[in-house]
Amino acid sequence: MKLFIILCGVALLTICSVDAGAYLSTLNINARADRVAPVKNLGPTYGANKRRHVDALKKAGLYDAYLALFVAIGMQETSTFNPADYDYTKTGDSTNYSAFNLNRDMMVRLGIQPTNAFNTWSGVDSVAAAAKTMITNYGVNGFLNYLRGGYTAWQDGHSYDAAGYRNAIASIVRYIENDLSLLTDDRRVEMYTIHQR
């Protein structure tokens, strides 16, 4: 009887336990997730904007680890989650689009034709679809390198502090995995990286 009770307890523990780090294992980001940062409440507008992006990402078929990845990128790239809050200082192939600061060159190479609608709420579904296409084709590390440092970082994996960027994103994903409410609430993980405004 004791053995049966112990076995039942072990089975229950196995069923109820959460595999910590499963998102990071799935994504296999080439960086440690060891950075710490403050988590700040940025208010209801930030939360509402984040949820609109989450809904679009889910509609595009991005769930779980990949959803956490794009929320982490959005947290890193903007403090508003508004598609109009993109890095407008970049031009030519480096032109950025959306709250995720998606690089024009990385999209065009895959046949995605970005438009100014990507910087508006009317384009949020198109941005999510483009994000899925890019992550599928470039892989997680290739995508993050391209996002951080364009074609050069995509090729070498370290220009423009691509390694530091991967580390920041992996660390934010760890925060999200440990507290899934960060996917949809009003809070932002405020991770610092160089080369970001």
C-alpha positions, 0 to 999 in steps of 0.5 A: 500500500505504501509503495502504491501511495508513493508511486501515485505521488510521483505520478501526480508530481510528474503530471503537475510539474512544469518543465522549466526552461522548455521555451528556451529548449524549444527556441535553442537560442545561442546565448545564456538566459542569465541577465536580470532587469527590472520589470515595470508596469507601463500602464493599460495602453501598453498592455492593450497594445501588447495583447493586440500583437499577441492576438495577431501572432496567435492568428498567424500560428505562433504559440508558446515558445514562439509567442514568448519570443516575439513578445520578448522582441517587442519588449526589447524593441519598444516601450509602447508596443505600438506599430508606429513606434519603430526605428525610423532612423534607418533607411534603404535596406536597413529600413525598419517596420513595426514595433518589432523593428523588422528589417526591410532586407530580411523581409525582401530576401524572402519575397515579403514586400513591406509597406507603410501599413506595417507601421499601423494597426491595420498591418498588424496581421501582415506583420505577424504573418511576415514574422512567422515566415521569417522565423521559419526560414531564418531559424531563431538564431539567424532571425535574431542576428538579422534583426539585430545587425542586418545582413552582416550579423546574419552572416557572422553572428556577432556584428552589432552586438548580435550575441548580446542581443540574443542574450537579452532576448533569451533572458526576457523569454526566461522571465516570460516563461517563469511568469506567463502573465507577462505575455498579456499584462501591462508590464515590460521587462526593461532589458538594456542592450547597446545599439538600441534607442 
